[in-house]
Amino acid sequence: MDEAVTTPPTFKRSFCERIYCVELSPYEWSQHLVCVALANTIVVGTVRFQDEDDAVEDVAYNPVRTFNHDARPHTIAWSPETSLSIVPKILTFCVAGSDFKIRLYNSNLNDVDKYEILDDHKDYINAISYELEGELLASVSDDHTCKLWAVKESQKCVSTFYLTSPGMSVCWHGEESGKLLVAEKNGLIRMYNVRSQQAIMSLDSGAVPLTAADWGPNPLKVVSMAAGELLLWDVSRPSRPLDERMLHTEGGLTVRVSHANENLVSSIGWPDNLLKVVNLRSKVVVLCGKVKLIGGMTWHYKLPYVCAASDRELCFWRININ
């Protein structure tokens, strides 16, 4: 498609103030939940689309609970333990803030609403991610560390990996617990075995700054965004990228792989705060959208929707892949 033509969002929902980050739950049993971080509050709501429910006209958003947050939020991660379909309900997620702290929220939507503070980083935290079992949380920071936190036991830092530059992204292997991907600003992407605390593989984007990386539903595929260039890696053949393409000539900010389709990758970058979705199989940009103030980007667990925060609006684009 012609990248100069931008597509308006399929659906939009407005909030009363600027959205700093947004995260749809990446798990089947909590896929309708969305976490929206405003300046000093975190709003958890449900979102349902016409595609899955005929009673919904276009998109139905309903707030569930609002939590206070004492610092500007930077990034959100959902716990795999979250489920509203059990009794008592479990709502668990983490938010990293501008005060270098992570707040671990727990609620049963009834008489328990609490948060604990994870406090060991010395600089901004750029990404956080829960292990598949929900036992460990990983965080990476501008302080050149990746930290692992025992979120179900002591809420303490149990391990620190020392990096060679700021940590930009952190992702767990989708199928094998104990394998962790850490992407650094200097272009290095390393896979670690958490149990042995050893790096088992490294990739080098060859371009700086690396701003983001993601490990999609296919554990052999890793994508990264460095100097505006989208790189696709096959970790079974890690010597060089499978594919490279310049997407954002003045630099890319973030990159995410769709949970539902391993060939769909979204990114946001400059100029113009453009959101682009690339089909890795056809190697075509299948959507180009635009946001005002960038406030994060997230994919729906099973539907072909990418969501991005644009100033005070949540914007949803439906991706047509036919």
C-alpha positions in Angstrom: 0.0 0.0 0.0 1.0 3.6 -0.4 2.6 4.6 2.9 1.8 8.3 2.4 -1.9 7.4 2.8 -2.8 7.0 6.5 -5.8 4.9 7.6 -8.0 6.4 10.4 -8.6 4.1 13.4 -11.5 1.6 13.1 -12.6 2.5 16.6 -11.7 5.2 19.2 -12.4 5.7 22.8 -11.6 9.0 24.6 -10.2 9.5 28.1 -10.3 12.6 30.3 -6.5 13.0 30.2 -3.4 11.9 28.4 -2.6 8.2 28.2 1.0 7.3 28.9 0.8 3.6 28.2 -1.7 0.9 27.4 -1.5 -2.9 27.5 -4.1 -5.5 26.5 -3.8 -8.8 28.4 -1.8 -11.3 26.3 -3.4 -14.3 27.9 -6.4 -16.3 26.7 -8.3 -16.3 30.0 -7.9 -12.5 30.5 -7.9 -11.4 26.9 -10.8 -8.9 27.3 -8.8 -6.8 29.9 -7.0 -3.6 29.1 -4.8 -1.5 31.4 -4.7 2.2 30.6 -2.1 4.3 32.5 -2.9 8.0 32.9 -0.6 10.6 34.7 -1.3 9.3 38.2 -4.0 6.7 37.9 -4.2 3.2 36.3 -7.6 2.3 34.8 -8.4 -1.4 34.2 -11.3 -2.1 31.9 -12.8 -4.7 29.6 -12.9 -4.3 25.8 -15.0 -6.4 23.5 -15.4 -6.1 19.7 -18.2 -6.8 17.3 -16.1 -9.6 15.8 -16.6 -11.7 18.9 -20.0 -10.5 20.3 -23.0 -9.7 18.1 -24.5 -7.7 20.9 -21.6 -5.2 20.6 -22.2 -2.4 18.0 -18.5 -1.6 17.3 -16.3 -1.8 20.4 -17.6 -1.9 24.0 -15.2 -0.5 26.7 -16.2 -0.8 30.4 -14.0 0.4 33.2 -13.6 -2.2 36.0 -11.3 -0.6 38.6 -9.1 2.5 39.0 -5.9 2.4 41.0 -3.7 5.3 42.2 -0.1 5.6 40.9 2.3 8.1 42.4 4.6 8.6 39.5 4.3 9.0 35.7 3.9 5.5 34.3 6.4 4.1 31.8 5.4 0.5 31.1 2.9 -2.1 32.1 2.9 -5.9 32.3 0.0 -8.3 33.0 0.4 -11.3 35.2 -0.7 -14.6 33.8 -2.5 -15.2 37.1 -5.1 -12.6 36.3 -8.6 -14.1 35.8 -12.0 -12.6 36.4 -13.8 -15.9 35.7 -12.7 -17.6 39.0 -13.8 -17.0 42.6 -12.3 -15.0 44.1 -11.3 -12.9 41.1 -7.6 -12.2 40.6 -6.4 -9.0 39.1 -2.6 -8.7 39.1 -0.3 -6.5 37.0 2.8 -4.4 37.4 3.5 -0.8 36.4 7.0 0.8 36.2 7.1 4.5 37.0 9.3 7.5 36.5 10.6 7.2 40.1 12.5 4.0 39.1 10.1 1.9 41.1 7.8 -1.0 40.0 4.4 -1.2 41.7 2.9 -4.7 41.9 -1.0 -4.4 42.0 -3.2 -7.1 43.5 -7.0 -6.9 43.7 -10.0 -9.4 44.0 -12.3 -6.5 43.0 -14.0 -6.9 46.4 -12.2 -6.3 49.7 -8.5 -6.6 48.6 -6.9 -3.7 46.7 -3.2 -3.4 47.4 0.2 -2.7 45.8 3.8 -3.5 46.8 6.8 -1.6 45.6 9.8 -3.3 43.9 12.6 -0.9 44.5 16.2 -1.7 43.3 16.7 0.1 40.0 18.8 3.3 39.9 17.4 4.7 36.6 14.4 4.6 34.3 12.8 1.2 33.8 12.1 0.6 30.1 10.4 -2.7 30.0 8.9 -5.4 32.4 7.7 -8.9 31.7 6.1 -11.8 33.6 7.4 -15.4 33.3 4.8 -17.8 32.0 4.1 -19.3 35.5 3.8 -15.8 37.0 6.6 -16.6 39.6 9.2 -14.1 38.2 9.1 -10.6 36.8 11.9 -9.4 34.7 12.8 -5.7 34.3 15.4 -3.8 32.3 16.6 -0.3 32.9 18.8 2.6 31.8 21.0 1.6 34.8 22.5 -1.2 32.6 20.9 -4.0 34.5 18.2 -6.7 34.0 16.6 -7.7 37.3 14.5 -10.7 38.2 11.9 -10.3 41.0 10.2 -13.1 43.0 6.8 -11.5 42.8 4.9 -14.3 44.5 7.2 -14.9 47.4 9.4 -12.1 48.8 8.8 -9.3 46.2 12.6 -9.0 46.3 15.1 -8.8 43.5 16.6 -12.4 43.4 19.0 -12.0 40.4 20.7 -9.2 38.5 22.3 -9.5 35.0 24.7 -6.7 34.2 24.4 -5.3 30.7 26.8 -3.3 28.5 24.3 -0.5 27.8 20.7 0.5 28.8 18.2 -2.4 28.7 15.4 -1.5 26.3 13.2 -4.7 26.0 12.8 -7.9 28.0 10.6 -10.9 26.9 10.2 -14.5 28.2 10.1 -17.5 25.9 6.5 -18.3 25.2 6.8 -22.0 25.7 10.0 -22.8 27.7 10.2 -21.2 31.2 13.6 -19.9 32.2 14.6 -18.5 28.8 14.8 -14.7 28.7 15.5 -12.3 25.9 17.1 -8.9 26.8 17.7 -6.2 24.2 20.2 -3.4 24.8 20.4 0.1 23.3 23.8 -0.7 21.8 22.2 -3.2 19.4 22.9 -6.4 21.3 20.1 -8.9 21.9 20.9 -11.8 24.3 19.0 -14.9 25.3 19.7 -16.0 28.9 19.1 -19.3 30.7 17.8 -17.9 34.0 18.7 -21.0 36.0 22.3 -21.0 35.0 22.4 -17.2 34.6 24.4 -17.7 31.4 23.8 -16.1 28.0 23.0 -18.9 25.5 22.9 -16.8 22.4 23.4 -13.3 21.1 22.3 -11.3 18.1 23.7 -8.0 16.9 21.5 -5.5 15.1 24.5 -3.7 13.8 22.6 -0.4 14.2 22.1 2.0 17.1 20.1 3.0 19.0 18.1 -0.2 19.4 14.8 1.0 20.9 12.8 -2.3 21.1 12.7 -6.0 20.4 9.9 -8.6 20.7 9.7 -12.4 20.8 6.5 -13.4 19.0 4.3 -16.5 19.3 6.8 -18.4 17.2 9.8 -18.8 19.5 12.2 -19.0 16.5 11.3 -15.5 15.4 12.6 -12.3 17.1 12.0 -8.8 15.7 13.9 -5.6 16.7 13.8 -1.9 15.9 17.1 -0.2 15.6 17.7 3.3 14.0 14.2 3.0 12.4 15.0 -0.3 10.8 12.9 -3.4 11.4 15.0 -6.6 11.7 13.6 -10.1 11.7 15.8 -12.9 13.2 15.5 -16.7 13.1 17.2 -17.8 16.3 18.0 -21.2 14.8 20.2 -19.3 12.4 21.3 -16.3 14.4 24.3 -15.1 12.4 22.4 -12.5 10.4 18.9 -11.2 10.1 16.4 -12.9 7.8 15.0 -9.6 6.7 15.8 -5.9 7.2 13.6 -3.0 6.1 13.7 0.7 6.9 10.3 1.7 8.3 10.9 5.0 10.1 13.6 7.2 8.6 14.0 9.4 11.6 14.0 6.5 14.1 11.5 3.9 15.4 10.3 3.9 19.0 8.6 0.5 19.6 7.9 -2.8 17.9 5.4 -5.6 18.7 4.5 -8.9 17.1 0.8 -9.9 16.9 -0.2 -12.7 19.4 -2.6 -14.1 16.9 -0.5 -13.9 13.7 3.3 -14.3 13.9 3.6 -12.6 10.5 2.1 -9.3 11.6 4.5 -6.8 13.2 3.5 -3.2 14.3 5.8 -0.3 15.0 5.6 3.4 15.7 8.3 5.9 14.8 9.3 9.2 13.3 8.7 11.4 11.3 5.0 12.0 11.9 4.4 9.4 14.7 3.3 6.9 12.1 2.1 3.4 13.2 3.0 0.8 10.6 1.9 -2.8 10.4 4.1 -5.1 8.2 3.1 -8.5 7.0 6.4 -10.4 7.2 5.3 -13.1 4.8 4.3 -10.7 1.9 6.8 -8.1 3.0 4.2 -5.4 2.5 3.1 -2.5 4.8 -0.5 -3.5 5.2 -1.5 -0.5 7.4 -0.2 3.0 8.1 -1.9 4.9 10.9 -1.0 8.1 12.8 -1.0 9.0 16.5 -0.6 12.5 18.1 1.2 11.9 21.3 2.6 8.4 21.5 1.3 6.4 24.5 2.2 2.8 23.8 1.0 0.1 21.5 -0.5 -3.4 22.1 -2.1 -6.3 20.2 -5.3 -8.1 21.0 -4.7 -11.7 22.1 -6.7 -13.4 19.2 -8.4 -10.7 17.1 -6.6 -8.8 14.3 -6.6 -5.5 16.3 -3.7 -3.3 17.1 -4.3 -0.6 19.7 -2.2 2.5 20.2 -2.7 5.4 22.6 -2.8 8.8 20.9 -2.9 11.7 23.5 -6.3 11.2 25.2 -7.6 8.6 22.8 -7.3 4.8 22.6 -7.2 4.0 18.9 -8.0 0.5 17.5 -7.1 -0.5 14.0 -8.5 -3.7 12.5 -5.9 -5.3 10.2 -7.2 -7.0 7.0 -4.8 -9.7 6.0 -6.6 -11.1 3.0 
